[in-house]
Amino acid sequence: MSQLYDLRLLIESKIKADGLDAMKVKGQIGLRSGRVLALISPSTPDDPTAVSKLKQAVKEVLQIDA
């Protein structure tokens, strides 16, 4: 699996565990990172810039270090 997909799974598990509004949270993260989470699959190739932006977005929106 790719780092991007691992981050997607982390985001989805945090949303579920905290009972957050999935559409809202994923939308906020997507806008900040420039990535649509639904399009990240296990075969999505890692891009260091994309990984960095997604991690930063997760930190801003969910207040967790990814």
C-alpha positions as CSV (number, residue, x, y, z in Angstrom):
1,M,0.0,0.0,0.0
2,S,1.0,3.6,-0.5
3,Q,1.5,6.2,2.1
4,L,-1.3,8.2,0.6
5,Y,-3.7,5.3,1.0
6,D,-2.5,4.7,4.6
7,L,-3.3,8.3,5.3
8,R,-6.8,7.9,3.8
9,L,-7.4,4.9,6.1
10,L,-6.2,6.9,9.1
11,I,-8.5,9.8,8.2
12,E,-11.5,7.5,7.7
13,S,-10.9,5.7,11.0
14,K,-10.6,9.0,12.9
15,I,-13.8,10.2,11.4
16,K,-15.6,7.0,12.4
17,A,-14.1,6.9,15.9
18,D,-15.0,10.5,16.7
19,G,-18.4,10.4,15.0
20,L,-17.5,13.3,12.7
21,D,-19.3,14.4,9.6
22,A,-17.4,12.5,6.9
23,M,-18.4,14.7,4.0
24,K,-17.4,17.9,5.8
25,V,-14.1,16.6,7.1
26,K,-13.1,14.9,3.9
27,G,-14.0,18.1,2.0
28,Q,-11.9,20.3,4.3
29,I,-8.9,18.0,4.0
30,G,-9.4,17.7,0.3
31,L,-9.5,21.5,-0.2
32,R,-6.4,22.0,2.0
33,S,-4.4,19.2,0.4
34,G,-5.5,19.4,-3.2
35,R,-6.4,15.7,-3.2
36,V,-9.8,14.0,-3.4
37,L,-9.6,11.3,-0.8
38,A,-12.1,9.0,-2.7
39,L,-9.6,8.8,-5.6
40,I,-6.7,7.5,-3.4
41,S,-6.5,3.7,-3.8
42,P,-3.9,1.2,-2.6
43,S,-2.2,1.4,-5.9
44,T,-2.0,5.3,-5.9
45,P,1.7,6.1,-6.3
46,D,3.3,8.1,-3.6
47,D,4.4,11.7,-4.4
48,P,6.4,13.3,-1.6
49,T,4.7,16.6,-2.1
50,A,1.2,15.1,-2.0
51,V,2.0,13.1,1.1
52,S,3.3,16.2,2.8
53,K,0.3,18.3,1.9
54,L,-2.1,15.6,3.0
55,K,-0.3,15.2,6.4
56,Q,-0.5,19.0,6.9
57,A,-4.2,19.0,6.1
58,V,-4.8,16.2,8.5
59,K,-3.0,18.1,11.2
60,E,-5.0,21.3,10.6
61,V,-8.4,19.7,10.3
62,L,-8.2,16.7,12.8
63,Q,-5.5,18.1,15.1
64,I,-3.5,14.8,14.9
65,D,0.0,14.1,13.6
66,A,-0.1,11.7,10.7
